Amino acid sequence: MSISRFLPILGSLAVLAFGLAAVGTWVMRSIAPQFGLLDQPGERKIHTQPTPRGGGIAIFVALWLPIVLAVAVTHLPTSCTTWLPAWSVPFLPGIAHRLPRIASIFAGSLLLAIIGLIDDRRGVPGWLRLLATIIVATLLFAFKQERITIFLQNPWLTGVLTVAWIVGVTCTFMVLDNMDGLCGGVAFIVGLMFVVVALQTQQLFLAAVFALLVGAVGGFLVFNFPPASIFMGDCGSMFIGFMIGVLSVDFTFYQPTHPLFPVVVPLLILAVPIFDIVSVTWIRLSEGRSPFSADTKHFSHRLLALGMTQRQAVLTIYLVTAAIGLGATVLYQSTTVGAVVAIVQAAAVFAIIVVLERAGLSRERRRP
């Protein structure tokens, strides 16, 4: 199927997920406090009023419900599928072929979403959430459902990188969920970038799943953009991070003429979440604290320290995410030299941010 004919399908999937997530988030906003899903203000939190959690449930359902229904349709007799639109029929064999992988990703994402939901309700130690993510990622690799496809042939090294990538991306989105609209908005932009790359590389199934992800977080953002009336909670951030980590592993970025792309493309698209977790870890270690300690040292918090409002800080991070991620979407019309330039450009953007942050910190220290 040509890309031009597939675009309306992607749009329909995104709109469907958007509607499901918007309705689901609206419902969760009303019923979440009844189930103890309420985020109370605290010393290390920015919000000043108790705010419902549970938006992650709506995101989960909005993404997976269309996929589960599509899988169910593939098991119907041919005589019972005459009502399907003509454009959908060619995709049914592909969905059926991917069923084992879809089932494994669904099971893993459901487990992590449940653990995140328990954490939202009662609290779960950070080490347990990390361990659960490692176990799920390891099982996906062990059963050959997920494997990073790069130039490395050593299965042990490939396994370590696959697990590390999935766990790392999951963790980056968990820690990114520290301000209204931040995690969902970055996930929205990242998802769009992956949709473009998937279309460029003719990976239509991945484009469809990422379109559902974009629609799901978009519907949630209607209620989460600052000032938020509901949070996604760890249920949502763990789920989003896991899905992006797994789906990016599913990607085939490699092209014979562009050997750097399997590394460069995902790193550029996910540059801001990676920068956030690396920079905050460095700050904590340099201050002699545990890298797992909670604080207000994240990228978003440092922008607040420069004098920005919450909305300005969130929009700034959106723009940085888009500016760097867009470089990944043009690489397939570029060369290896273009990939190197994109990396240097991304590094220069972050260098500017660091300089501005340090200048703001120096100004604060000089004040009487």
Contacts in CASP RR format, 6 or more apart in sequence:
PFRMAT RR
TARGET T0000
AUTHOR 0000-0000-0000
METHOD contacts of the structure
MODEL  1
MSISRFLPILGSLAVLAFGLAAVGTWVMRSIAPQFGLLDQPGERKIHTQP
TPRGGGIAIFVALWLPIVLAVAVTHLPTSCTTWLPAWSVPFLPGIAHRLP
RIASIFAGSLLLAIIGLIDDRRGVPGWLRLLATIIVATLLFAFKQERITI
FLQNPWLTGVLTVAWIVGVTCTFMVLDNMDGLCGGVAFIVGLMFVVVALQ
TQQLFLAAVFALLVGAVGGFLVFNFPPASIFMGDCGSMFIGFMIGVLSVD
FTFYQPTHPLFPVVVPLLILAVPIFDIVSVTWIRLSEGRSPFSADTKHFS
HRLLALGMTQRQAVLTIYLVTAAIGLGATVLYQSTTVGAVVAIVQAAAVF
AIIVVLERAGLSRERRRP
1 87 0 8 1.000
1 90 0 8 1.000
1 204 0 8 1.000
3 199 0 8 1.000
5 87 0 8 1.000
6 199 0 8 1.000
6 204 0 8 1.000
6 207 0 8 1.000
9 87 0 8 1.000
9 208 0 8 1.000
10 195 0 8 1.000
10 207 0 8 1.000
10 208 0 8 1.000
10 211 0 8 1.000
11 211 0 8 1.000
13 66 0 8 1.000
13 208 0 8 1.000
13 211 0 8 1.000
13 212 0 8 1.000
13 215 0 8 1.000
14 211 0 8 1.000
14 212 0 8 1.000
14 214 0 8 1.000
14 215 0 8 1.000
15 215 0 8 1.000
16 66 0 8 1.000
16 212 0 8 1.000
17 62 0 8 1.000
17 63 0 8 1.000
17 66 0 8 1.000
17 211 0 8 1.000
17 212 0 8 1.000
17 213 0 8 1.000
17 214 0 8 1.000
17 215 0 8 1.000
17 216 0 8 1.000
17 219 0 8 1.000
18 62 0 8 1.000
18 215 0 8 1.000
18 216 0 8 1.000
18 218 0 8 1.000
18 219 0 8 1.000
19 62 0 8 1.000
19 215 0 8 1.000
19 219 0 8 1.000
20 58 0 8 1.000
20 61 0 8 1.000
20 62 0 8 1.000
20 65 0 8 1.000
20 66 0 8 1.000
20 216 0 8 1.000
21 58 0 8 1.000
21 59 0 8 1.000
21 61 0 8 1.000
21 62 0 8 1.000
21 215 0 8 1.000
21 216 0 8 1.000
21 217 0 8 1.000
21 218 0 8 1.000
21 219 0 8 1.000
21 220 0 8 1.000
22 218 0 8 1.000
22 219 0 8 1.000
22 220 0 8 1.000
22 222 0 8 1.000
22 223 0 8 1.000
23 58 0 8 1.000
24 55 0 8 1.000
24 57 0 8 1.000
24 58 0 8 1.000
24 61 0 8 1.000
24 62 0 8 1.000
25 55 0 8 1.000
25 58 0 8 1.000
25 59 0 8 1.000
25 219 0 8 1.000
25 220 0 8 1.000
25 222 0 8 1.000
25 223 0 8 1.000
25 224 0 8 1.000
25 230 0 8 1.000
26 223 0 8 1.000
27 58 0 8 1.000
28 37 0 8 1.000
28 52 0 8 1.000
28 54 0 8 1.000
28 55 0 8 1.000
28 56 0 8 1.000
28 57 0 8 1.000
28 58 0 8 1.000
28 230 0 8 1.000
29 52 0 8 1.000
29 55 0 8 1.000
29 223 0 8 1.000
29 229 0 8 1.000
29 230 0 8 1.000
32 38 0 8 1.000
32 52 0 8 1.000
32 53 0 8 1.000
32 54 0 8 1.000
32 55 0 8 1.000
32 230 0 8 1.000
33 50 0 8 1.000
33 52 0 8 1.000
35 121 0 8 1.000
36 121 0 8 1.000
37 52 0 8 1.000
37 53 0 8 1.000
37 54 0 8 1.000
37 117 0 8 1.000
37 120 0 8 1.000
37 121 0 8 1.000
38 50 0 8 1.000
38 51 0 8 1.000
38 52 0 8 1.000
38 53 0 8 1.000
39 45 0 8 1.000
39 47 0 8 1.000
39 50 0 8 1.000
39 51 0 8 1.000
39 52 0 8 1.000
39 53 0 8 1.000
39 120 0 8 1.000
39 231 0 8 1.000
39 233 0 8 1.000
40 50 0 8 1.000
41 47 0 8 1.000
41 48 0 8 1.000
41 49 0 8 1.000
41 50 0 8 1.000
44 294 0 8 1.000
44 295 0 8 1.000
44 296 0 8 1.000
46 178 0 8 1.000
46 179 0 8 1.000
46 180 0 8 1.000
46 296 0 8 1.000
46 304 0 8 1.000
46 310 0 8 1.000
47 180 0 8 1.000
47 228 0 8 1.000
51 228 0 8 1.000
51 229 0 8 1.000
51 230 0 8 1.000
51 231 0 8 1.000
52 229 0 8 1.000
52 230 0 8 1.000
52 231 0 8 1.000
53 120 0 8 1.000
53 230 0 8 1.000
53 231 0 8 1.000
53 232 0 8 1.000
53 233 0 8 1.000
53 235 0 8 1.000
54 117 0 8 1.000
54 120 0 8 1.000
54 230 0 8 1.000
54 231 0 8 1.000
54 232 0 8 1.000
54 233 0 8 1.000
54 235 0 8 1.000
54 236 0 8 1.000
55 220 0 8 1.000
55 224 0 8 1.000
55 230 0 8 1.000
55 231 0 8 1.000
55 232 0 8 1.000
55 233 0 8 1.000
55 235 0 8 1.000
55 236 0 8 1.000
56 113 0 8 1.000
56 220 0 8 1.000
56 232 0 8 1.000
56 233 0 8 1.000
56 235 0 8 1.000
56 236 0 8 1.000
56 239 0 8 1.000
57 113 0 8 1.000
57 117 0 8 1.000
57 235 0 8 1.000
57 236 0 8 1.000
58 216 0 8 1.000
58 220 0 8 1.000
59 216 0 8 1.000
59 217 0 8 1.000
59 220 0 8 1.000
59 232 0 8 1.000
59 236 0 8 1.000
59 239 0 8 1.000
59 240 0 8 1.000
60 109 0 8 1.000
60 110 0 8 1.000
60 113 0 8 1.000
60 235 0 8 1.000
60 236 0 8 1.000
60 239 0 8 1.000
62 212 0 8 1.000
62 215 0 8 1.000
62 216 0 8 1.000
62 219 0 8 1.000
63 209 0 8 1.000
63 212 0 8 1.000
63 213 0 8 1.000
63 216 0 8 1.000
63 243 0 8 1.000
64 106 0 8 1.000
64 109 0 8 1.000
66 212 0 8 1.000
67 102 0 8 1.000
67 106 0 8 1.000
67 209 0 8 1.000
67 212 0 8 1.000
68 106 0 8 1.000
70 91 0 8 1.000
70 95 0 8 1.000
71 95 0 8 1.000
71 96 0 8 1.000
71 99 0 8 1.000
71 102 0 8 1.000
73 81 0 8 1.000
73 84 0 8 1.000
73 92 0 8 1.000
74 92 0 8 1.000
74 93 0 8 1.000
74 95 0 8 1.000
74 96 0 8 1.000
74 99 0 8 1.000
81 89 0 8 1.000
81 92 0 8 1.000
91 204 0 8 1.000
91 205 0 8 1.000
94 205 0 8 1.000
95 102 0 8 1.000
95 205 0 8 1.000
98 205 0 8 1.000
100 145 0 8 1.000
101 145 0 8 1.000
101 146 0 8 1.000
101 250 0 8 1.000
104 139 0 8 1.000
104 140 0 8 1.000
104 143 0 8 1.000
104 145 0 8 1.000
104 146 0 8 1.000
105 140 0 8 1.000
105 145 0 8 1.000
105 146 0 8 1.000
105 243 0 8 1.000
105 246 0 8 1.000
108 136 0 8 1.000
108 139 0 8 1.000
108 140 0 8 1.000
108 242 0 8 1.000
109 239 0 8 1.000
109 242 0 8 1.000
109 243 0 8 1.000
109 246 0 8 1.000
111 132 0 8 1.000
111 136 0 8 1.000
112 132 0 8 1.000
112 133 0 8 1.000
112 136 0 8 1.000
112 170 0 8 1.000
112 238 0 8 1.000
112 239 0 8 1.000
112 242 0 8 1.000
113 235 0 8 1.000
113 236 0 8 1.000
113 238 0 8 1.000
113 239 0 8 1.000
114 235 0 8 1.000
115 124 0 8 1.000
115 128 0 8 1.000
115 129 0 8 1.000
115 132 0 8 1.000
115 234 0 8 1.000
115 238 0 8 1.000
116 124 0 8 1.000
116 129 0 8 1.000
116 233 0 8 1.000
116 234 0 8 1.000
116 235 0 8 1.000
116 236 0 8 1.000
116 238 0 8 1.000
117 234 0 8 1.000
117 235 0 8 1.000
118 124 0 8 1.000
119 129 0 8 1.000
119 234 0 8 1.000
119 235 0 8 1.000
120 233 0 8 1.000
120 234 0 8 1.000
120 235 0 8 1.000
124 234 0 8 1.000
126 292 0 8 1.000
129 174 0 8 1.000
129 234 0 8 1.000
129 238 0 8 1.000
130 167 0 8 1.000
130 171 0 8 1.000
133 166 0 8 1.000
133 167 0 8 1.000
133 170 0 8 1.000
133 171 0 8 1.000
133 238 0 8 1.000
133 242 0 8 1.000
134 163 0 8 1.000
134 167 0 8 1.000
136 166 0 8 1.000
136 242 0 8 1.000
137 146 0 8 1.000
137 162 0 8 1.000
137 163 0 8 1.000
137 166 0 8 1.000
137 167 0 8 1.000
138 163 0 8 1.000
140 146 0 8 1.000
140 162 0 8 1.000
140 166 0 8 1.000
140 246 0 8 1.000
141 147 0 8 1.000
141 159 0 8 1.000
141 162 0 8 1.000
141 163 0 8 1.000
146 162 0 8 1.000
146 166 0 8 1.000
146 246 0 8 1.000
146 249 0 8 1.000
146 250 0 8 1.000
147 158 0 8 1.000
147 159 0 8 1.000
147 162 0 8 1.000
147 249 0 8 1.000
148 158 0 8 1.000
148 159 0 8 1.000
148 161 0 8 1.000
148 162 0 8 1.000
148 165 0 8 1.000
148 249 0 8 1.000
148 262 0 8 1.000
149 251 0 8 1.000
149 252 0 8 1.000
149 253 0 8 1.000
149 254 0 8 1.000
149 262 0 8 1.000
150 158 0 8 1.000
150 161 0 8 1.000
150 254 0 8 1.000
150 262 0 8 1.000
150 263 0 8 1.000
151 254 0 8 1.000
151 259 0 8 1.000
151 262 0 8 1.000
152 158 0 8 1.000
152 161 0 8 1.000
162 249 0 8 1.000
165 245 0 8 1.000
165 248 0 8 1.000
165 249 0 8 1.000
166 242 0 8 1.000
166 245 0 8 1.000
166 246 0 8 1.000
166 249 0 8 1.000
168 245 0 8 1.000
168 277 0 8 1.000
169 241 0 8 1.000
169 242 0 8 1.000
169 244 0 8 1.000
169 245 0 8 1.000
169 248 0 8 1.000
169 270 0 8 1.000
169 273 0 8 1.000
170 238 0 8 1.000
170 241 0 8 1.000
170 242 0 8 1.000
170 245 0 8 1.000
171 277 0 8 1.000
172 241 0 8 1.000
172 270 0 8 1.000
172 273 0 8 1.000
172 274 0 8 1.000
172 276 0 8 1.000
172 277 0 8 1.000
173 183 0 8 1.000
173 186 0 8 1.000
173 187 0 8 1.000
173 237 0 8 1.000
173 238 0 8 1.000
173 240 0 8 1.000
173 241 0 8 1.000
173 244 0 8 1.000
173 273 0 8 1.000
174 234 0 8 1.000
174 237 0 8 1.000
174 238 0 8 1.000
174 241 0 8 1.000
175 276 0 8 1.000
175 277 0 8 1.000
175 280 0 8 1.000
175 298 0 8 1.000
176 182 0 8 1.000
176 183 0 8 1.000
176 186 0 8 1.000
176 237 0 8 1.000
176 273 0 8 1.000
176 276 0 8 1.000
176 277 0 8 1.000
176 298 0 8 1.000
177 183 0 8 1.000
177 184 0 8 1.000
177 231 0 8 1.000
177 232 0 8 1.000
177 233 0 8 1.000
177 234 0 8 1.000
177 236 0 8 1.000
177 237 0 8 1.000
178 298 0 8 1.000
178 300 0 8 1.000
178 301 0 8 1.000
179 226 0 8 1.000
179 298 0 8 1.000
179 300 0 8 1.000
179 301 0 8 1.000
179 310 0 8 1.000
179 313 0 8 1.000
179 314 0 8 1.000
180 224 0 8 1.000
180 225 0 8 1.000
180 226 0 8 1.000
180 227 0 8 1.000
180 228 0 8 1.000
180 310 0 8 1.000
180 314 0 8 1.000
181 221 0 8 1.000
181 224 0 8 1.000
181 225 0 8 1.000
181 226 0 8 1.000
181 228 0 8 1.000
181 314 0 8 1.000
182 300 0 8 1.000
182 314 0 8 1.000
182 317 0 8 1.000
183 232 0 8 1.000
183 237 0 8 1.000
183 240 0 8 1.000
184 217 0 8 1.000
184 218 0 8 1.000
184 220 0 8 1.000
184 221 0 8 1.000
184 224 0 8 1.000
184 232 0 8 1.000
184 240 0 8 1.000
185 217 0 8 1.000
185 218 0 8 1.000
185 221 0 8 1.000
185 314 0 8 1.000
185 318 0 8 1.000
186 272 0 8 1.000
186 273 0 8 1.000
186 317 0 8 1.000
186 318 0 8 1.000
186 321 0 8 1.000
187 213 0 8 1.000
187 217 0 8 1.000
187 240 0 8 1.000
187 241 0 8 1.000
187 244 0 8 1.000
188 214 0 8 1.000
188 215 0 8 1.000
188 217 0 8 1.000
188 218 0 8 1.000
188 221 0 8 1.000
189 318 0 8 1.000
189 321 0 8 1.000
189 322 0 8 1.000
189 325 0 8 1.000
190 244 0 8 1.000
190 269 0 8 1.000
190 270 0 8 1.000
190 273 0 8 1.000
190 321 0 8 1.000
190 325 0 8 1.000
191 210 0 8 1.000
191 213 0 8 1.000
191 214 0 8 1.000
191 244 0 8 1.000
191 269 0 8 1.000
192 210 0 8 1.000
192 214 0 8 1.000
193 269 0 8 1.000
193 325 0 8 1.000
193 326 0 8 1.000
193 328 0 8 1.000
193 329 0 8 1.000
194 206 0 8 1.000
194 207 0 8 1.000
194 210 0 8 1.000
194 244 0 8 1.000
194 247 0 8 1.000
194 248 0 8 1.000
194 251 0 8 1.000
194 269 0 8 1.000
195 207 0 8 1.000
195 210 0 8 1.000
195 211 0 8 1.000
195 214 0 8 1.000
196 329 0 8 1.000
197 251 0 8 1.000
197 253 0 8 1.000
197 265 0 8 1.000
197 269 0 8 1.000
197 328 0 8 1.000
197 329 0 8 1.000
197 332 0 8 1.000
198 204 0 8 1.000
198 206 0 8 1.000
198 207 0 8 1.000
198 210 0 8 1.000
198 251 0 8 1.000
199 207 0 8 1.000
200 329 0 8 1.000
200 332 0 8 1.000
201 251 0 8 1.000
201 252 0 8 1.000
201 253 0 8 1.000
201 255 0 8 1.000
201 332 0 8 1.000
203 251 0 8 1.000
203 252 0 8 1.000
206 247 0 8 1.000
206 250 0 8 1.000
206 251 0 8 1.000
209 247 0 8 1.000
210 247 0 8 1.000
213 240 0 8 1.000
213 243 0 8 1.000
213 244 0 8 1.000
213 247 0 8 1.000
217 240 0 8 1.000
220 232 0 8 1.000
223 229 0 8 1.000
223 230 0 8 1.000
224 230 0 8 1.000
224 231 0 8 1.000
224 232 0 8 1.000
225 314 0 8 1.000
226 310 0 8 1.000
226 311 0 8 1.000
226 314 0 8 1.000
227 310 0 8 1.000
232 240 0 8 1.000
244 270 0 8 1.000
248 266 0 8 1.000
248 269 0 8 1.000
248 270 0 8 1.000
251 265 0 8 1.000
251 266 0 8 1.000
253 261 0 8 1.000
253 262 0 8 1.000
253 265 0 8 1.000
253 266 0 8 1.000
254 261 0 8 1.000
254 262 0 8 1.000
255 261 0 8 1.000
255 332 0 8 1.000
257 336 0 8 1.000
258 331 0 8 1.000
258 332 0 8 1.000
258 335 0 8 1.000
258 336 0 8 1.000
258 339 0 8 1.000
259 336 0 8 1.000
260 336 0 8 1.000
260 339 0 8 1.000
260 340 0 8 1.000
261 331 0 8 1.000
261 332 0 8 1.000
261 339 0 8 1.000
264 328 0 8 1.000
264 331 0 8 1.000
264 339 0 8 1.000
264 342 0 8 1.000
264 343 0 8 1.000
265 328 0 8 1.000
265 331 0 8 1.000
266 328 0 8 1.000
267 274 0 8 1.000
267 343 0 8 1.000
268 324 0 8 1.000
268 325 0 8 1.000
268 327 0 8 1.000
268 328 0 8 1.000
268 331 0 8 1.000
268 342 0 8 1.000
268 343 0 8 1.000
268 346 0 8 1.000
269 325 0 8 1.000
269 328 0 8 1.000
271 321 0 8 1.000
271 324 0 8 1.000
271 325 0 8 1.000
271 346 0 8 1.000
271 350 0 8 1.000
272 299 0 8 1.000
272 317 0 8 1.000
272 320 0 8 1.000
272 321 0 8 1.000
272 324 0 8 1.000
275 299 0 8 1.000
275 350 0 8 1.000
276 298 0 8 1.000
276 299 0 8 1.000
276 300 0 8 1.000
279 299 0 8 1.000
279 354 0 8 1.000
280 295 0 8 1.000
280 297 0 8 1.000
280 298 0 8 1.000
280 299 0 8 1.000
281 291 0 8 1.000
283 297 0 8 1.000
284 290 0 8 1.000
284 291 0 8 1.000
284 293 0 8 1.000
284 295 0 8 1.000
284 297 0 8 1.000
285 291 0 8 1.000
289 295 0 8 1.000
299 317 0 8 1.000
299 353 0 8 1.000
300 313 0 8 1.000
300 314 0 8 1.000
300 317 0 8 1.000
302 357 0 8 1.000
303 312 0 8 1.000
303 313 0 8 1.000
303 316 0 8 1.000
303 317 0 8 1.000
304 310 0 8 1.000
304 313 0 8 1.000
305 357 0 8 1.000
305 360 0 8 1.000
305 361 0 8 1.000
305 364 0 8 1.000
306 356 0 8 1.000
306 357 0 8 1.000
306 360 0 8 1.000
308 316 0 8 1.000
320 349 0 8 1.000
320 353 0 8 1.000
323 349 0 8 1.000
324 345 0 8 1.000
324 346 0 8 1.000
324 349 0 8 1.000
327 342 0 8 1.000
327 345 0 8 1.000
328 342 0 8 1.000
331 338 0 8 1.000
331 339 0 8 1.000
331 342 0 8 1.000
334 342 0 8 1.000
END
